[in-house]
Amino acid sequence: MRTATIKRKTKETDIQVSVNLDGTGKAEVATGIGFFDHMLDLLARHSHIDITVKADGDLHVDHHHTTEDVGIALGQAVKQALGTMAGITRYASIHMPMDETLSRVVIDVSGRPVLVFKVAFPRDKVGAFDTELVREWFHAFSMNAGITLHVETLYGENSHHIAESCFKGLARALRTAVTIDPRAAGEVPSTKGQLGG
């Protein structure tokens, strides 16, 4: 079973995250940030990765520390659950529509963290959530998961839809990339014989 639990405690946040890469998409998420909880819930649902997140953060300041630190912890959990990455599909890409919005997400579970994020939001906030924190979360997640991740919104008008298409696109790309390929026979999908170096 490819599972992991990460605990992260700082002066700003107290977070516990668990993942099961071979789950059914079950989510138990409580960050105190409604819109962010919604994004993490659909990330679990559409990736088929079971995700549990319990976060207490300094929300009286703003949502930045909680959002970023959940990205860090969730990325670390995914990386730990992947282990040697033997047998994974590794690459995936998807175009994710959300009503008038279309986003492209391309992933390489390479062990080499890179984020290219070309997404513009028409509004600064969705509810009380700062839309600039979407990029902060993706950056924290990709750096700590050790993945190469390209996210680009090709077009869209509604900030909620844009964020949702990015998270759903990541979910579906992750779902494919971390899936064990039965033809790989436990081999690490790299000519080097290892990922991340």
Backbone torsions as a table, in degrees:
resi	resn	phi	psi	omega
1	MET	NA	126.8	-178.4
2	ARG	-92.5	90.3	-176.3
3	THR	-129.9	160.7	175.8
4	ALA	-160.8	151.6	173.5
5	THR	-130.4	132.4	179.9
6	ILE	-123.3	133.3	172.7
7	LYS	-115.6	132.5	-178.8
8	ARG	-135.5	120.9	179.8
9	LYS	-130.8	125.5	175.8
10	THR	-130.6	-175.5	175.8
11	LYS	-70.6	-13.5	-176.5
12	GLU	-105.0	-29.7	-176.3
13	THR	-145.1	157.2	173.0
14	ASP	-134.1	109.7	-168.7
15	ILE	-130.0	139.4	169.1
16	GLN	-130.1	128.5	-177.7
17	VAL	-128.7	136.2	173.5
18	SER	-129.6	143.7	175.6
19	VAL	-135.2	151.2	170.2
20	ASN	-131.6	106.2	-175.7
21	LEU	-65.7	-20.4	-178.7
22	ASP	-107.3	35.7	-176.7
23	GLY	-89.5	-156.0	-177.8
24	THR	-122.6	4.3	180.0
25	GLY	95.5	20.8	179.3
26	LYS	-74.6	135.4	-179.6
27	ALA	-126.1	133.0	169.4
28	GLU	-129.1	98.4	-169.9
29	VAL	-126.0	128.8	176.2
30	ALA	-146.3	98.5	179.0
31	THR	-110.2	-11.9	-174.3
32	GLY	85.8	1.5	-179.9
33	ILE	-121.0	105.4	-171.8
34	GLY	-55.9	-50.5	-178.0
35	PHE	-64.0	-40.3	179.0
36	PHE	-64.5	-41.7	175.6
37	ASP	-57.7	-41.6	178.5
38	HIS	-60.5	-43.9	179.8
39	MET	-64.8	-41.3	-179.7
40	LEU	-70.3	-34.3	177.3
41	ASP	-63.1	-46.3	-179.7
42	LEU	-73.3	-26.4	173.3
43	LEU	-60.8	-46.2	177.8
44	ALA	-64.4	-49.9	-175.0
45	ARG	-56.9	-45.6	-173.0
46	HIS	-88.3	-14.5	175.9
47	SER	-91.1	-16.4	-171.2
48	HIS	63.3	21.9	172.6
49	ILE	-98.0	124.3	174.3
50	ASP	-70.9	128.9	-176.9
51	ILE	-131.1	127.4	171.7
52	THR	-118.7	128.4	178.4
53	VAL	-134.5	122.6	171.8
54	LYS	-122.6	117.2	-175.0
55	ALA	-134.0	129.0	170.0
56	ASP	-116.1	117.2	-177.1
57	GLY	-132.6	175.2	-178.4
58	ASP	-81.7	64.7	-176.4
59	LEU	-67.8	-15.9	175.4
60	HIS	-68.9	-20.2	175.5
61	VAL	-83.0	-65.8	171.1
62	ASP	-173.2	-167.6	-176.0
63	HIS	-94.1	-1.4	-171.2
64	HIS	-61.9	-54.5	-174.4
65	HIS	-61.6	-42.7	-179.5
66	THR	-65.0	-45.3	-178.8
67	THR	-62.6	-48.9	-178.6
68	GLU	-64.7	-44.2	-176.4
69	ASP	-69.6	-32.3	172.9
70	VAL	-65.2	-39.3	176.0
71	GLY	-61.2	-41.9	177.8
72	ILE	-61.8	-51.2	-176.3
73	ALA	-65.9	-41.5	-179.9
74	LEU	-67.0	-39.4	176.1
75	GLY	-62.3	-43.8	177.9
76	GLN	-62.2	-38.4	-179.8
77	ALA	-66.5	-43.1	178.4
78	VAL	-63.1	-44.1	179.4
79	LYS	-60.7	-45.0	179.9
80	GLN	-64.2	-41.1	-179.1
81	ALA	-67.1	-29.0	179.3
82	LEU	-70.8	-23.9	179.0
83	GLY	59.0	-127.5	-179.1
84	THR	-78.4	-8.4	-178.3
85	MET	68.2	15.4	179.1
86	ALA	-62.0	131.9	173.7
87	GLY	84.2	-3.9	-178.0
88	ILE	-73.2	158.0	177.7
89	THR	-68.8	-33.6	173.6
90	ARG	79.1	-54.9	-175.3
91	TYR	-104.8	149.4	172.5
92	ALA	-163.3	152.4	174.9
93	SER	-146.7	150.8	180.0
94	ILE	-153.4	147.7	166.3
95	HIS	-103.1	120.6	-174.9
96	MET	-112.1	112.5	175.8
97	PRO	-85.4	147.9	169.1
98	MET	-144.1	94.8	-174.1
99	ASP	54.0	-116.1	-175.2
100	GLU	-82.1	-3.7	-174.4
101	THR	-100.5	144.7	173.2
102	LEU	-136.0	123.6	178.1
103	SER	-122.2	147.2	176.5
104	ARG	-111.3	130.1	177.7
105	VAL	-126.3	125.7	-179.8
106	VAL	-126.4	132.8	-173.1
107	ILE	-132.1	144.0	171.1
108	ASP	-132.5	110.7	177.5
109	VAL	-79.9	80.7	-166.3
110	SER	-103.1	-17.5	-170.1
111	GLY	82.8	-2.2	178.8
112	ARG	-115.6	106.1	-174.6
113	PRO	-76.5	125.2	174.5
114	VAL	-146.0	137.8	172.1
115	LEU	-124.9	126.6	167.4
116	VAL	-115.4	118.2	-172.1
117	PHE	-128.8	102.4	-178.7
118	LYS	-113.8	80.4	-175.8
119	VAL	-136.9	128.8	177.4
120	ALA	-117.6	135.3	179.3
121	PHE	-107.1	129.8	178.5
122	PRO	-65.5	-28.3	-178.4
123	ARG	-119.1	152.8	179.5
124	ASP	-76.5	-22.3	-176.3
125	LYS	-137.9	149.4	164.0
126	VAL	-116.0	108.4	-169.2
127	GLY	62.9	-124.6	178.4
128	ALA	-95.6	0.4	-173.2
129	PHE	-91.3	126.6	177.9
130	ASP	-73.3	123.7	-176.7
131	THR	-65.4	-23.7	177.5
132	GLU	-64.3	-17.7	-179.7
133	LEU	-75.9	-14.9	175.0
134	VAL	-61.7	-47.3	177.2
135	ARG	-63.6	-40.2	179.1
136	GLU	-58.5	-41.6	179.7
137	TRP	-66.6	-46.7	-179.7
138	PHE	-61.0	-39.1	179.2
139	HIS	-65.2	-48.5	-179.7
140	ALA	-61.1	-42.2	-178.8
141	PHE	-65.6	-50.6	-175.6
142	SER	-65.4	-40.3	-180.0
143	MET	-63.3	-39.5	-175.7
144	ASN	-87.7	-23.0	174.1
145	ALA	-80.7	-18.1	-178.4
146	GLY	73.5	41.1	-178.1
147	ILE	-120.3	150.7	169.8
148	THR	-90.3	125.4	-172.0
149	LEU	-138.3	123.3	176.2
150	HIS	-114.4	122.5	-179.5
151	VAL	-127.2	125.1	179.5
152	GLU	-142.3	126.7	172.4
153	THR	-89.5	117.4	-176.0
154	LEU	-75.7	-37.0	173.2
155	TYR	-166.3	157.4	-179.4
156	GLY	168.0	155.2	-176.1
157	GLU	-122.9	-22.7	-174.0
158	ASN	-107.2	123.9	-174.6
159	SER	-62.8	-37.8	177.1
160	HIS	-61.6	-46.5	-179.5
161	HIS	-63.5	-38.9	-179.9
162	ILE	-63.1	-49.0	178.6
163	ALA	-60.7	-44.3	-178.2
164	GLU	-63.8	-39.2	179.2
165	SER	-66.2	-32.6	177.4
166	CYS	-68.5	-46.6	-179.6
167	PHE	-68.2	-41.1	177.7
168	LYS	-66.6	-37.9	177.8
169	GLY	-63.5	-43.1	175.9
170	LEU	-60.7	-42.6	-178.8
171	ALA	-58.6	-49.4	-177.2
172	ARG	-70.5	-34.3	176.4
173	ALA	-68.0	-43.7	177.0
174	LEU	-60.2	-43.1	-178.8
175	ARG	-54.0	-43.8	179.3
176	THR	-74.3	-46.3	-171.8
177	ALA	-65.7	-35.3	-177.6
178	VAL	-90.8	-4.3	178.4
179	THR	-66.2	138.6	176.4
180	ILE	-73.4	125.5	177.5
181	ASP	-87.8	113.4	-177.0
182	PRO	-60.3	-21.7	179.5
183	ARG	-80.8	-12.9	-176.2
184	ALA	-81.1	-14.4	175.1
185	ALA	50.6	40.2	176.4
186	GLY	76.4	9.3	-179.3
187	GLU	-81.6	147.0	173.4
188	VAL	-74.5	126.1	-174.6
189	PRO	-77.0	67.7	179.2
190	SER	-155.4	141.4	176.0
191	THR	-66.7	-18.6	178.1
192	LYS	-77.7	-18.2	-176.0
193	GLY	85.1	2.6	176.4
194	GLN	-155.5	157.5	176.7
195	LEU	-114.4	145.5	174.5
196	GLY	98.4	3.3	-179.2
197	GLY	-145.5	NA	NA
